[in-house]
Protein backbone atom coordinates (compact mmCIF):
# COMPACT_ATOMS: atom_id res chain seq x y z
CA UNK A 1 0.00 0.00 0.00
CA UNK A 2 1.26 3.48 -0.87
CA UNK A 3 -0.02 6.84 0.27
CA UNK A 4 0.48 9.92 -1.91
CA UNK A 5 -0.50 13.50 -1.12
CA UNK A 6 -2.15 14.92 -4.26
CA UNK A 7 -2.83 18.34 -2.78
CA UNK A 8 -3.69 19.64 0.69
CA UNK A 9 -6.30 17.34 2.22
CA UNK A 10 -6.50 15.10 -0.88
CA UNK A 11 -4.63 11.82 -0.79
CA UNK A 12 -4.40 8.75 -2.96
CA UNK A 13 -4.06 5.32 -1.38
CA UNK A 14 -2.69 2.83 -3.91
CA UNK A 15 -3.59 -0.75 -3.15
CA UNK A 16 -2.77 -3.81 -5.19
CA UNK A 17 -5.11 -3.12 -8.10
CA UNK A 18 -7.08 0.00 -7.16
CA UNK A 19 -6.45 3.58 -6.11
CA UNK A 20 -8.65 5.24 -3.51
CA UNK A 21 -8.92 9.02 -3.37
CA UNK A 22 -9.74 10.61 -0.03
CA UNK A 23 -10.68 14.17 0.76
CA UNK A 24 -9.84 14.43 4.43
CA UNK A 25 -11.27 11.08 5.62
CA UNK A 26 -13.96 10.82 2.94
CA UNK A 27 -13.65 8.50 -0.03
CA UNK A 28 -14.55 10.52 -3.15
CA UNK A 29 -13.23 8.40 -6.03
CA UNK A 30 -12.02 4.91 -6.92
CA UNK A 31 -9.73 4.12 -9.83
CA UNK A 32 -9.57 0.52 -11.03
CA UNK A 33 -7.59 -0.84 -13.93
CA UNK A 34 -10.78 -0.56 -15.97
CA UNK A 35 -12.50 2.63 -14.89
CA UNK A 36 -12.56 5.73 -12.73
CA UNK A 37 -15.54 5.98 -10.41
CA UNK A 38 -15.88 9.52 -9.14
CA UNK A 39 -18.90 10.57 -7.12
CA UNK A 40 -21.01 13.59 -7.83
CA UNK A 41 -20.67 16.17 -5.08
CA UNK A 42 -22.53 15.14 -1.95
CA UNK A 43 -20.35 16.95 0.55
CA UNK A 44 -19.30 20.35 1.81
CA UNK A 45 -17.68 22.91 -0.47
CA UNK A 46 -14.16 21.94 0.61
CA UNK A 47 -14.56 18.19 0.08
CA UNK A 48 -16.70 18.83 -2.98
CA UNK A 49 -13.88 20.62 -4.78
CA UNK A 50 -11.56 17.61 -4.70
CA UNK A 51 -13.54 15.54 -7.23
CA UNK A 52 -13.02 18.47 -9.63
CA UNK A 53 -9.31 17.68 -9.57
CA UNK A 54 -9.88 13.96 -10.09
CA UNK A 55 -12.62 14.12 -12.75
CA UNK A 56 -13.25 17.62 -14.09
CA UNK A 57 -16.03 16.40 -16.43
CA UNK A 58 -19.07 16.37 -14.14
CA UNK A 59 -21.04 14.37 -16.73
CA UNK A 60 -18.75 11.39 -16.09
CA UNK A 61 -19.38 11.33 -12.35
CA UNK A 62 -21.78 8.82 -10.88
CA UNK A 63 -24.78 9.46 -8.65
CA UNK A 64 -24.12 9.50 -4.92
CA UNK A 65 -26.29 6.42 -4.24
CA UNK A 66 -24.51 4.43 -6.94
CA UNK A 67 -21.10 5.52 -5.64
CA UNK A 68 -22.02 4.63 -2.05
CA UNK A 69 -23.15 1.16 -3.20
CA UNK A 70 -19.88 0.73 -5.09
CA UNK A 71 -17.93 1.71 -1.98
CA UNK A 72 -19.81 -0.93 -0.02
CA UNK A 73 -18.91 -3.57 -2.64
CA UNK A 74 -15.23 -2.61 -2.48
CA UNK A 75 -15.33 -2.73 1.33
CA UNK A 76 -16.68 -6.28 1.14
CA UNK A 77 -14.00 -7.26 -1.38
CA UNK A 78 -11.05 -5.72 0.44
PDB file of N, CA, C and O in Angstrom:
ATOM      1  N   UNK A   1       0.848  -1.168   0.000  1.00  0.00           N
ATOM      2  CA  UNK A   1       0.000   0.000   0.000  1.00  0.00           C
ATOM      3  C   UNK A   1       0.895   1.234   0.000  1.00  0.00           C
ATOM      4  O   UNK A   1       1.895   1.294   0.715  1.00  0.00           O
ATOM      5  N   UNK A   2       0.515   2.221  -0.821  1.00  0.00           N
ATOM      6  CA  UNK A   2       1.263   3.476  -0.866  1.00  0.00           C
ATOM      7  C   UNK A   2       0.291   4.642  -0.701  1.00  0.00           C
ATOM      8  O   UNK A   2      -0.826   4.633  -1.219  1.00  0.00           O
ATOM      9  N   UNK A   3       0.755   5.631   0.030  1.00  0.00           N
ATOM     10  CA  UNK A   3      -0.024   6.839   0.268  1.00  0.00           C
ATOM     11  C   UNK A   3       0.667   8.004  -0.432  1.00  0.00           C
ATOM     12  O   UNK A   3       1.873   8.199  -0.280  1.00  0.00           O
ATOM     13  N   UNK A   4      -0.102   8.779  -1.202  1.00  0.00           N
ATOM     14  CA  UNK A   4       0.478   9.922  -1.906  1.00  0.00           C
ATOM     15  C   UNK A   4      -0.410  11.146  -1.711  1.00  0.00           C
ATOM     16  O   UNK A   4      -1.615  11.105  -1.960  1.00  0.00           O
ATOM     17  N   UNK A   5       0.211  12.235  -1.262  1.00  0.00           N
ATOM     18  CA  UNK A   5      -0.502  13.500  -1.116  1.00  0.00           C
ATOM     19  C   UNK A   5      -0.649  14.126  -2.503  1.00  0.00           C
ATOM     20  O   UNK A   5       0.350  14.430  -3.153  1.00  0.00           O
ATOM     21  N   UNK A   6      -1.878  14.319  -2.954  1.00  0.00           N
ATOM     22  CA  UNK A   6      -2.147  14.917  -4.264  1.00  0.00           C
ATOM     23  C   UNK A   6      -2.139  16.440  -4.144  1.00  0.00           C
ATOM     24  O   UNK A   6      -1.546  17.140  -4.965  1.00  0.00           O
ATOM     25  N   UNK A   7      -2.796  16.926  -3.123  1.00  0.00           N
ATOM     26  CA  UNK A   7      -2.834  18.344  -2.777  1.00  0.00           C
ATOM     27  C   UNK A   7      -3.282  18.415  -1.322  1.00  0.00           C
ATOM     28  O   UNK A   7      -3.630  17.385  -0.746  1.00  0.00           O
ATOM     29  N   UNK A   8      -3.284  19.591  -0.713  1.00  0.00           N
ATOM     30  CA  UNK A   8      -3.693  19.641   0.689  1.00  0.00           C
ATOM     31  C   UNK A   8      -5.058  18.977   0.900  1.00  0.00           C
ATOM     32  O   UNK A   8      -6.042  19.306   0.238  1.00  0.00           O
ATOM     33  N   UNK A   9      -5.083  18.057   1.820  1.00  0.00           N
ATOM     34  CA  UNK A   9      -6.299  17.338   2.217  1.00  0.00           C
ATOM     35  C   UNK A   9      -6.868  16.393   1.161  1.00  0.00           C
ATOM     36  O   UNK A   9      -8.001  15.932   1.298  1.00  0.00           O
ATOM     37  N   UNK A  10      -6.108  16.101   0.120  1.00  0.00           N
ATOM     38  CA  UNK A  10      -6.505  15.105  -0.884  1.00  0.00           C
ATOM     39  C   UNK A  10      -5.361  14.111  -1.027  1.00  0.00           C
ATOM     40  O   UNK A  10      -4.252  14.472  -1.420  1.00  0.00           O
ATOM     41  N   UNK A  11      -5.648  12.859  -0.705  1.00  0.00           N
ATOM     42  CA  UNK A  11      -4.626  11.820  -0.786  1.00  0.00           C
ATOM     43  C   UNK A  11      -5.111  10.650  -1.627  1.00  0.00           C
ATOM     44  O   UNK A  11      -6.306  10.379  -1.739  1.00  0.00           O
ATOM     45  N   UNK A  12      -4.127   9.966  -2.216  1.00  0.00           N
ATOM     46  CA  UNK A  12      -4.403   8.745  -2.963  1.00  0.00           C
ATOM     47  C   UNK A  12      -3.772   7.588  -2.211  1.00  0.00           C
ATOM     48  O   UNK A  12      -2.600   7.639  -1.839  1.00  0.00           O
ATOM     49  N   UNK A  13      -4.560   6.547  -1.989  1.00  0.00           N
ATOM     50  CA  UNK A  13      -4.063   5.320  -1.385  1.00  0.00           C
ATOM     51  C   UNK A  13      -4.047   4.273  -2.490  1.00  0.00           C
ATOM     52  O   UNK A  13      -5.095   3.881  -3.003  1.00  0.00           O
ATOM     53  N   UNK A  14      -2.851   3.827  -2.852  1.00  0.00           N
ATOM     54  CA  UNK A  14      -2.691   2.828  -3.906  1.00  0.00           C
ATOM     55  C   UNK A  14      -2.613   1.453  -3.274  1.00  0.00           C
ATOM     56  O   UNK A  14      -1.689   1.148  -2.520  1.00  0.00           O
ATOM     57  N   UNK A  15      -3.597   0.632  -3.593  1.00  0.00           N
ATOM     58  CA  UNK A  15      -3.594  -0.746  -3.149  1.00  0.00           C
ATOM     59  C   UNK A  15      -3.112  -1.618  -4.302  1.00  0.00           C
ATOM     60  O   UNK A  15      -2.601  -1.106  -5.298  1.00  0.00           O
ATOM     61  N   UNK A  16      -3.268  -2.894  -4.175  1.00  0.00           N
ATOM     62  CA  UNK A  16      -2.766  -3.814  -5.187  1.00  0.00           C
ATOM     63  C   UNK A  16      -3.269  -3.475  -6.594  1.00  0.00           C
ATOM     64  O   UNK A  16      -2.468  -3.330  -7.517  1.00  0.00           O
ATOM     65  N   UNK A  17      -4.577  -3.348  -6.762  1.00  0.00           N
ATOM     66  CA  UNK A  17      -5.111  -3.121  -8.096  1.00  0.00           C
ATOM     67  C   UNK A  17      -6.121  -1.981  -8.182  1.00  0.00           C
ATOM     68  O   UNK A  17      -6.814  -1.839  -9.190  1.00  0.00           O
ATOM     69  N   UNK A  18      -6.206  -1.166  -7.129  1.00  0.00           N
ATOM     70  CA  UNK A  18      -7.082   0.000  -7.158  1.00  0.00           C
ATOM     71  C   UNK A  18      -6.407   1.172  -6.450  1.00  0.00           C
ATOM     72  O   UNK A  18      -5.514   1.000  -5.620  1.00  0.00           O
ATOM     73  N   UNK A  19      -6.866   2.366  -6.808  1.00  0.00           N
ATOM     74  CA  UNK A  19      -6.450   3.582  -6.115  1.00  0.00           C
ATOM     75  C   UNK A  19      -7.691   4.196  -5.475  1.00  0.00           C
ATOM     76  O   UNK A  19      -8.740   4.301  -6.110  1.00  0.00           O
ATOM     77  N   UNK A  20      -7.564   4.591  -4.243  1.00  0.00           N
ATOM     78  CA  UNK A  20      -8.649   5.236  -3.514  1.00  0.00           C
ATOM     79  C   UNK A  20      -8.267   6.686  -3.261  1.00  0.00           C
ATOM     80  O   UNK A  20      -7.162   6.969  -2.799  1.00  0.00           O
ATOM     81  N   UNK A  21      -9.167   7.592  -3.560  1.00  0.00           N
ATOM     82  CA  UNK A  21      -8.920   9.019  -3.372  1.00  0.00           C
ATOM     83  C   UNK A  21      -9.766   9.526  -2.204  1.00  0.00           C
ATOM     84  O   UNK A  21     -10.990   9.389  -2.192  1.00  0.00           O
ATOM     85  N   UNK A  22      -9.081  10.112  -1.229  1.00  0.00           N
ATOM     86  CA  UNK A  22      -9.744  10.607  -0.034  1.00  0.00           C
ATOM     87  C   UNK A  22      -9.581  12.113   0.084  1.00  0.00           C
ATOM     88  O   UNK A  22      -8.486  12.651  -0.073  1.00  0.00           O
ATOM     89  N   UNK A  23     -10.688  12.776   0.361  1.00  0.00           N
ATOM     90  CA  UNK A  23     -10.682  14.171   0.757  1.00  0.00           C
ATOM     91  C   UNK A  23     -10.867  14.154   2.265  1.00  0.00           C
ATOM     92  O   UNK A  23     -11.916  13.750   2.765  1.00  0.00           O
ATOM     93  N   UNK A  24      -9.855  14.591   2.977  1.00  0.00           N
ATOM     94  CA  UNK A  24      -9.839  14.429   4.428  1.00  0.00           C
ATOM     95  C   UNK A  24      -9.984  12.930   4.704  1.00  0.00           C
ATOM     96  O   UNK A  24      -9.104  12.157   4.327  1.00  0.00           O
ATOM     97  N   UNK A  25     -11.062  12.505   5.346  1.00  0.00           N
ATOM     98  CA  UNK A  25     -11.270  11.076   5.621  1.00  0.00           C
ATOM     99  C   UNK A  25     -12.392  10.488   4.765  1.00  0.00           C
ATOM    100  O   UNK A  25     -12.860   9.379   5.025  1.00  0.00           O
ATOM    101  N   UNK A  26     -12.819  11.226   3.750  1.00  0.00           N
ATOM    102  CA  UNK A  26     -13.958  10.824   2.939  1.00  0.00           C
ATOM    103  C   UNK A  26     -13.506  10.287   1.597  1.00  0.00           C
ATOM    104  O   UNK A  26     -12.759  10.949   0.877  1.00  0.00           O
ATOM    105  N   UNK A  27     -13.953   9.098   1.260  1.00  0.00           N
ATOM    106  CA  UNK A  27     -13.649   8.502  -0.035  1.00  0.00           C
ATOM    107  C   UNK A  27     -14.482   9.194  -1.103  1.00  0.00           C
ATOM    108  O   UNK A  27     -15.710   9.202  -1.017  1.00  0.00           O
ATOM    109  N   UNK A  28     -13.832   9.774  -2.108  1.00  0.00           N
ATOM    110  CA  UNK A  28     -14.550  10.521  -3.147  1.00  0.00           C
ATOM    111  C   UNK A  28     -14.411   9.906  -4.533  1.00  0.00           C
ATOM    112  O   UNK A  28     -15.184  10.231  -5.435  1.00  0.00           O
ATOM    113  N   UNK A  29     -13.423   9.010  -4.713  1.00  0.00           N
ATOM    114  CA  UNK A  29     -13.233   8.395  -6.030  1.00  0.00           C
ATOM    115  C   UNK A  29     -12.457   7.086  -5.888  1.00  0.00           C
ATOM    116  O   UNK A  29     -11.673   6.894  -4.958  1.00  0.00           O
ATOM    117  N   UNK A  30     -12.708   6.193  -6.851  1.00  0.00           N
ATOM    118  CA  UNK A  30     -12.023   4.911  -6.919  1.00  0.00           C
ATOM    119  C   UNK A  30     -11.559   4.709  -8.356  1.00  0.00           C
ATOM    120  O   UNK A  30     -12.341   4.842  -9.297  1.00  0.00           O
ATOM    121  N   UNK A  31     -10.299   4.392  -8.510  1.00  0.00           N
ATOM    122  CA  UNK A  31      -9.726   4.120  -9.835  1.00  0.00           C
ATOM    123  C   UNK A  31      -9.360   2.650  -9.891  1.00  0.00           C
ATOM    124  O   UNK A  31      -8.545   2.183  -9.096  1.00  0.00           O
ATOM    125  N   UNK A  32      -9.951   1.916 -10.820  1.00  0.00           N
ATOM    126  CA  UNK A  32      -9.568   0.524 -11.026  1.00  0.00           C
ATOM    127  C   UNK A  32      -8.795   0.457 -12.334  1.00  0.00           C
ATOM    128  O   UNK A  32      -8.645   1.465 -13.024  1.00  0.00           O
ATOM    129  N   UNK A  33      -8.313  -0.705 -12.669  1.00  0.00           N
ATOM    130  CA  UNK A  33      -7.591  -0.836 -13.934  1.00  0.00           C
ATOM    131  C   UNK A  33      -8.513  -0.626 -15.126  1.00  0.00           C
ATOM    132  O   UNK A  33      -8.046  -0.411 -16.244  1.00  0.00           O
ATOM    133  N   UNK A  34      -9.811  -0.688 -14.892  1.00  0.00           N
ATOM    134  CA  UNK A  34     -10.782  -0.563 -15.974  1.00  0.00           C
ATOM    135  C   UNK A  34     -11.481   0.786 -16.040  1.00  0.00           C
ATOM    136  O   UNK A  34     -11.872   1.229 -17.120  1.00  0.00           O
ATOM    137  N   UNK A  35     -11.644   1.446 -14.890  1.00  0.00           N
ATOM    138  CA  UNK A  35     -12.499   2.626 -14.888  1.00  0.00           C
ATOM    139  C   UNK A  35     -12.253   3.504 -13.664  1.00  0.00           C
ATOM    140  O   UNK A  35     -11.818   3.042 -12.608  1.00  0.00           O
ATOM    141  N   UNK A  36     -12.548   4.781 -13.851  1.00  0.00           N
ATOM    142  CA  UNK A  36     -12.556   5.726 -12.734  1.00  0.00           C
ATOM    143  C   UNK A  36     -14.004   5.908 -12.291  1.00  0.00           C
ATOM    144  O   UNK A  36     -14.885   6.192 -13.102  1.00  0.00           O
ATOM    145  N   UNK A  37     -14.229   5.742 -11.007  1.00  0.00           N
ATOM    146  CA  UNK A  37     -15.540   5.978 -10.407  1.00  0.00           C
ATOM    147  C   UNK A  37     -15.396   7.182  -9.496  1.00  0.00           C
ATOM    148  O   UNK A  37     -14.777   7.104  -8.435  1.00  0.00           O
ATOM    149  N   UNK A  38     -15.968   8.282  -9.916  1.00  0.00           N
ATOM    150  CA  UNK A  38     -15.882   9.524  -9.143  1.00  0.00           C
ATOM    151  C   UNK A  38     -17.303   9.966  -8.814  1.00  0.00           C
ATOM    152  O   UNK A  38     -18.149  10.075  -9.702  1.00  0.00           O
ATOM    153  N   UNK A  39     -17.556  10.216  -7.553  1.00  0.00           N
ATOM    154  CA  UNK A  39     -18.902  10.573  -7.122  1.00  0.00           C
ATOM    155  C   UNK A  39     -19.244  12.018  -7.475  1.00  0.00           C
ATOM    156  O   UNK A  39     -18.388  12.902  -7.497  1.00  0.00           O
ATOM    157  N   UNK A  40     -20.528  12.217  -7.749  1.00  0.00           N
ATOM    158  CA  UNK A  40     -21.008  13.589  -7.833  1.00  0.00           C
ATOM    159  C   UNK A  40     -20.859  14.202  -6.450  1.00  0.00           C
ATOM    160  O   UNK A  40     -20.738  13.478  -5.462  1.00  0.00           O
ATOM    161  N   UNK A  41     -20.865  15.509  -6.369  1.00  0.00           N
ATOM    162  CA  UNK A  41     -20.670  16.173  -5.085  1.00  0.00           C
ATOM    163  C   UNK A  41     -21.842  15.894  -4.154  1.00  0.00           C
ATOM    164  O   UNK A  41     -22.998  16.151  -4.493  1.00  0.00           O
ATOM    165  N   UNK A  42     -21.531  15.373  -2.995  1.00  0.00           N
ATOM    166  CA  UNK A  42     -22.532  15.137  -1.954  1.00  0.00           C
ATOM    167  C   UNK A  42     -22.025  15.640  -0.605  1.00  0.00           C
ATOM    168  O   UNK A  42     -22.517  15.239   0.450  1.00  0.00           O
ATOM    169  N   UNK A  43     -21.029  16.529  -0.660  1.00  0.00           N
ATOM    170  CA  UNK A  43     -20.351  16.952   0.554  1.00  0.00           C
ATOM    171  C   UNK A  43     -20.293  18.473   0.648  1.00  0.00           C
ATOM    172  O   UNK A  43     -20.922  19.195  -0.125  1.00  0.00           O
ATOM    173  N   UNK A  44     -19.521  18.924   1.615  1.00  0.00           N
ATOM    174  CA  UNK A  44     -19.303  20.354   1.813  1.00  0.00           C
ATOM    175  C   UNK A  44     -18.515  20.930   0.637  1.00  0.00           C
ATOM    176  O   UNK A  44     -18.027  20.197  -0.223  1.00  0.00           O
ATOM    177  N   UNK A  45     -18.404  22.237   0.620  1.00  0.00           N
ATOM    178  CA  UNK A  45     -17.676  22.906  -0.468  1.00  0.00           C
ATOM    179  C   UNK A  45     -16.222  22.469  -0.537  1.00  0.00           C
ATOM    180  O   UNK A  45     -15.683  22.282  -1.628  1.00  0.00           O
ATOM    181  N   UNK A  46     -15.585  22.304   0.608  1.00  0.00           N
ATOM    182  CA  UNK A  46     -14.163  21.936   0.610  1.00  0.00           C
ATOM    183  C   UNK A  46     -13.957  20.532   0.069  1.00  0.00           C
ATOM    184  O   UNK A  46     -13.132  20.336  -0.824  1.00  0.00           O
ATOM    185  N   UNK A  47     -14.684  19.553   0.586  1.00  0.00           N
ATOM    186  CA  UNK A  47     -14.556  18.188   0.084  1.00  0.00           C
ATOM    187  C   UNK A  47     -15.081  18.106  -1.344  1.00  0.00           C
ATOM    188  O   UNK A  47     -14.537  17.363  -2.161  1.00  0.00           O
ATOM    189  N   UNK A  48     -16.113  18.848  -1.647  1.00  0.00           N
ATOM    190  CA  UNK A  48     -16.702  18.825  -2.984  1.00  0.00           C
ATOM    191  C   UNK A  48     -15.782  19.312  -4.086  1.00  0.00           C
ATOM    192  O   UNK A  48     -15.971  18.954  -5.248  1.00  0.00           O
ATOM    193  N   UNK A  49     -14.790  20.120  -3.746  1.00  0.00           N
ATOM    194  CA  UNK A  49     -13.880  20.618  -4.784  1.00  0.00           C
ATOM    195  C   UNK A  49     -12.853  19.563  -5.207  1.00  0.00           C
ATOM    196  O   UNK A  49     -12.322  19.638  -6.315  1.00  0.00           O
ATOM    197  N   UNK A  50     -12.569  18.599  -4.360  1.00  0.00           N
ATOM    198  CA  UNK A  50     -11.558  17.608  -4.697  1.00  0.00           C
ATOM    199  C   UNK A  50     -11.942  16.715  -5.876  1.00  0.00           C
ATOM    200  O   UNK A  50     -11.071  16.398  -6.686  1.00  0.00           O
ATOM    201  N   UNK A  51     -13.204  16.293  -6.014  1.00  0.00           N
ATOM    202  CA  UNK A  51     -13.544  15.540  -7.233  1.00  0.00           C
ATOM    203  C   UNK A  51     -13.289  16.333  -8.517  1.00  0.00           C
ATOM    204  O   UNK A  51     -13.063  15.739  -9.571  1.00  0.00           O
ATOM    205  N   UNK A  52     -13.322  17.655  -8.442  1.00  0.00           N
ATOM    206  CA  UNK A  52     -13.018  18.469  -9.629  1.00  0.00           C
ATOM    207  C   UNK A  52     -11.598  18.222 -10.115  1.00  0.00           C
ATOM    208  O   UNK A  52     -11.329  18.297 -11.315  1.00  0.00           O
ATOM    209  N   UNK A  53     -10.696  17.932  -9.202  1.00  0.00           N
ATOM    210  CA  UNK A  53      -9.311  17.680  -9.570  1.00  0.00           C
ATOM    211  C   UNK A  53      -9.106  16.254 -10.082  1.00  0.00           C
ATOM    212  O   UNK A  53      -8.165  15.983 -10.828  1.00  0.00           O
ATOM    213  N   UNK A  54      -9.983  15.358  -9.679  1.00  0.00           N
ATOM    214  CA  UNK A  54      -9.877  13.962 -10.091  1.00  0.00           C
ATOM    215  C   UNK A  54     -10.592  13.739 -11.420  1.00  0.00           C
ATOM    216  O   UNK A  54     -10.042  13.123 -12.334  1.00  0.00           O
ATOM    217  N   UNK A  55     -11.819  14.242 -11.521  1.00  0.00           N
ATOM    218  CA  UNK A  55     -12.616  14.118 -12.746  1.00  0.00           C
ATOM    219  C   UNK A  55     -13.304  15.447 -13.027  1.00  0.00           C
ATOM    220  O   UNK A  55     -14.403  15.692 -12.529  1.00  0.00           O
ATOM    221  N   UNK A  56     -12.670  16.307 -13.819  1.00  0.00           N
ATOM    222  CA  UNK A  56     -13.255  17.623 -14.092  1.00  0.00           C
ATOM    223  C   UNK A  56     -14.587  17.568 -14.843  1.00  0.00           C
ATOM    224  O   UNK A  56     -15.420  18.463 -14.692  1.00  0.00           O
ATOM    225  N   UNK A  57     -14.793  16.520 -15.654  1.00  0.00           N
ATOM    226  CA  UNK A  57     -16.033  16.398 -16.426  1.00  0.00           C
ATOM    227  C   UNK A  57     -17.146  15.866 -15.523  1.00  0.00           C
ATOM    228  O   UNK A  57     -17.209  14.668 -15.244  1.00  0.00           O
ATOM    229  N   UNK A  58     -18.012  16.754 -15.074  1.00  0.00           N
ATOM    230  CA  UNK A  58     -19.074  16.369 -14.139  1.00  0.00           C
ATOM    231  C   UNK A  58     -20.064  15.384 -14.745  1.00  0.00           C
ATOM    232  O   UNK A  58     -20.760  14.684 -14.011  1.00  0.00           O
ATOM    233  N   UNK A  59     -20.140  15.317 -16.064  1.00  0.00           N
ATOM    234  CA  UNK A  59     -21.044  14.369 -16.727  1.00  0.00           C
ATOM    235  C   UNK A  59     -20.574  12.926 -16.553  1.00  0.00           C
ATOM    236  O   UNK A  59     -21.368  11.995 -16.691  1.00  0.00           O
ATOM    237  N   UNK A  60     -19.299  12.736 -16.253  1.00  0.00           N
ATOM    238  CA  UNK A  60     -18.752  11.388 -16.087  1.00  0.00           C
ATOM    239  C   UNK A  60     -18.848  10.887 -14.647  1.00  0.00           C
ATOM    240  O   UNK A  60     -18.536   9.729 -14.371  1.00  0.00           O
ATOM    241  N   UNK A  61     -19.268  11.733 -13.752  1.00  0.00           N
ATOM    242  CA  UNK A  61     -19.384  11.328 -12.351  1.00  0.00           C
ATOM    243  C   UNK A  61     -20.654  10.514 -12.139  1.00  0.00           C
ATOM    244  O   UNK A  61     -21.633  10.657 -12.871  1.00  0.00           O
ATOM    245  N   UNK A  62     -20.618   9.666 -11.133  1.00  0.00           N
ATOM    246  CA  UNK A  62     -21.776   8.817 -10.879  1.00  0.00           C
ATOM    247  C   UNK A  62     -22.588   9.365  -9.713  1.00  0.00           C
ATOM    248  O   UNK A  62     -22.072  10.086  -8.859  1.00  0.00           O
ATOM    249  N   UNK A  63     -23.861   9.011  -9.697  1.00  0.00           N
ATOM    250  CA  UNK A  63     -24.779   9.463  -8.650  1.00  0.00           C
ATOM    251  C   UNK A  63     -24.281   9.008  -7.279  1.00  0.00           C
ATOM    252  O   UNK A  63     -23.632   7.969  -7.159  1.00  0.00           O
ATOM    253  N   UNK A  64     -24.584   9.779  -6.271  1.00  0.00           N
ATOM    254  CA  UNK A  64     -24.121   9.498  -4.916  1.00  0.00           C
ATOM    255  C   UNK A  64     -24.557   8.116  -4.443  1.00  0.00           C
ATOM    256  O   UNK A  64     -23.754   7.392  -3.855  1.00  0.00           O
ATOM    257  N   UNK A  65     -25.811   7.734  -4.684  1.00  0.00           N
ATOM    258  CA  UNK A  65     -26.294   6.420  -4.239  1.00  0.00           C
ATOM    259  C   UNK A  65     -25.520   5.294  -4.909  1.00  0.00           C
ATOM    260  O   UNK A  65     -25.163   4.309  -4.263  1.00  0.00           O
ATOM    261  N   UNK A  66     -25.261   5.440  -6.207  1.00  0.00           N
ATOM    262  CA  UNK A  66     -24.506   4.433  -6.943  1.00  0.00           C
ATOM    263  C   UNK A  66     -23.066   4.348  -6.419  1.00  0.00           C
ATOM    264  O   UNK A  66     -22.524   3.256  -6.252  1.00  0.00           O
ATOM    265  N   UNK A  67     -22.458   5.504  -6.164  1.00  0.00           N
ATOM    266  CA  UNK A  67     -21.098   5.516  -5.636  1.00  0.00           C
ATOM    267  C   UNK A  67     -21.049   4.871  -4.255  1.00  0.00           C
ATOM    268  O   UNK A  67     -20.147   4.081  -3.977  1.00  0.00           O
ATOM    269  N   UNK A  68     -21.996   5.195  -3.396  1.00  0.00           N
ATOM    270  CA  UNK A  68     -22.021   4.625  -2.052  1.00  0.00           C
ATOM    271  C   UNK A  68     -22.188   3.105  -2.092  1.00  0.00           C
ATOM    272  O   UNK A  68     -21.594   2.396  -1.279  1.00  0.00           O
ATOM    273  N   UNK A  69     -22.997   2.597  -3.041  1.00  0.00           N
ATOM    274  CA  UNK A  69     -23.148   1.159  -3.199  1.00  0.00           C
ATOM    275  C   UNK A  69     -21.831   0.539  -3.677  1.00  0.00           C
ATOM    276  O   UNK A  69     -21.436  -0.530  -3.212  1.00  0.00           O
ATOM    277  N   UNK A  70     -21.169   1.210  -4.597  1.00  0.00           N
ATOM    278  CA  UNK A  70     -19.883   0.731  -5.093  1.00  0.00           C
ATOM    279  C   UNK A  70     -18.846   0.679  -3.962  1.00  0.00           C
ATOM    280  O   UNK A  70     -18.071  -0.272  -3.869  1.00  0.00           O
ATOM    281  N   UNK A  71     -18.839   1.683  -3.127  1.00  0.00           N
ATOM    282  CA  UNK A  71     -17.927   1.711  -1.978  1.00  0.00           C
ATOM    283  C   UNK A  71     -18.199   0.503  -1.075  1.00  0.00           C
ATOM    284  O   UNK A  71     -17.267  -0.145  -0.600  1.00  0.00           O
ATOM    285  N   UNK A  72     -19.451   0.214  -0.848  1.00  0.00           N
ATOM    286  CA  UNK A  72     -19.810  -0.935  -0.022  1.00  0.00           C
ATOM    287  C   UNK A  72     -19.291  -2.230  -0.636  1.00  0.00           C
ATOM    288  O   UNK A  72     -18.785  -3.093   0.081  1.00  0.00           O
ATOM    289  N   UNK A  73     -19.410  -2.376  -1.955  1.00  0.00           N
ATOM    290  CA  UNK A  73     -18.913  -3.568  -2.642  1.00  0.00           C
ATOM    291  C   UNK A  73     -17.394  -3.689  -2.508  1.00  0.00           C
ATOM    292  O   UNK A  73     -16.876  -4.785  -2.293  1.00  0.00           O
ATOM    293  N   UNK A  74     -16.692  -2.587  -2.632  1.00  0.00           N
ATOM    294  CA  UNK A  74     -15.233  -2.615  -2.480  1.00  0.00           C
ATOM    295  C   UNK A  74     -14.850  -2.923  -1.033  1.00  0.00           C
ATOM    296  O   UNK A  74     -13.870  -3.628  -0.792  1.00  0.00           O
ATOM    297  N   UNK A  75     -15.602  -2.411  -0.079  1.00  0.00           N
ATOM    298  CA  UNK A  75     -15.327  -2.730   1.334  1.00  0.00           C
ATOM    299  C   UNK A  75     -15.456  -4.229   1.562  1.00  0.00           C
ATOM    300  O   UNK A  75     -14.628  -4.826   2.250  1.00  0.00           O
ATOM    301  N   UNK A  76     -16.483  -4.838   0.993  1.00  0.00           N
ATOM    302  CA  UNK A  76     -16.681  -6.279   1.142  1.00  0.00           C
ATOM    303  C   UNK A  76     -15.547  -7.064   0.479  1.00  0.00           C
ATOM    304  O   UNK A  76     -15.127  -8.105   0.984  1.00  0.00           O
ATOM    305  N   UNK A  77     -15.061  -6.562  -0.644  1.00  0.00           N
ATOM    306  CA  UNK A  77     -14.002  -7.255  -1.379  1.00  0.00           C
ATOM    307  C   UNK A  77     -12.653  -7.130  -0.680  1.00  0.00           C
ATOM    308  O   UNK A  77     -11.882  -8.088  -0.628  1.00  0.00           O
ATOM    309  N   UNK A  78     -12.375  -5.951  -0.147  1.00  0.00           N
ATOM    310  CA  UNK A  78     -11.055  -5.717   0.443  1.00  0.00           C
ATOM    311  C   UNK A  78     -11.114  -5.731   1.946  1.00  0.00           C
ATOM    312  O   UNK A  78     -10.091  -5.550   2.606  1.00  0.00           O
TER     313      UNK A  78
END
